[in-house]
Amino acid sequence: MKNIGIVTGASSGLGKGIAVEIAKGFDIEELWLIARRKERLVELGKEIYEDYGVNVVVMSLDLIDEKSLQKISDRLESQKPNIKILVNSSGFGIMGNSSEINRKMQEDMILLNCKALFSITNICTKYMSRGSGILQIASVAGFCPQPYFAVYSATKAFVLSYSMALSQELKKRGISVSALCPGPVDTEFFDICEKDAKMENFIKRIFMKSPDFVVKRAIKGYLKKKTVIVPDITMKLLATIEGLHIKQLSSILAYKIYKKFN
């Protein structure tokens, strides 16, 4: 039975960075890279094999499509590997008035950020053993309802809640579950979000962290089997405020920041 790692959303951003760290430092024989953009996956796969000698399986799939989930399930069933680490990094966000944003885009966000993450996790746990682990990419937005980021925040609240509960369920099997909750990260995520340049510059200047910063802290927290990983002090402060149930204050702050630039 070979040990493998699986990373969704591996074509860019945190998924790509975490995939490299797994290849570099984890005891696996094969790494499955899953995302829609095949060319990027192939390029990353070549780099990983050349640099670290880890075999790579590229799976160009749209995880919103049920057929894609079935392909993953079928491959696992035919090979029956031991999944040492699963990373669910696929997801996207849209900023704006949820009553005005395209409904289909928001539905797809829910399907990818929530349903696909749940389905992949549910499929993979069957092939995990003691010492294996799951790293879910949530967000500090999951702690706080955010006007003009309403659906995205709600999806990340689902990821956070689901991951925290699952960590307790899988503890008896010796499988860890960690939810990574970063603030804004300087990735392609913000190319998809609908917002103006002034607000983007404000966010970058005050809150944004580099992917490398977040990836290193994500791996460190995962290896320590932390259930919730908040990478930097500013976001930890926000999470603490939410832990004290001052949600209205955080929600109002998010609203005022958005309105300042719109």
Beta strands, then each sheet from edge to edge (+ up, - down):
strand 1: 3-8
strand 2: 30-35
strand 3: 55-60
strand 4: 82-88
strand 5: 133-137
strand 6: 176-180
strand 7: 228-229
sheet 1: 3+ 2+ 1+ 4+ 5+ 6+ 7+
end
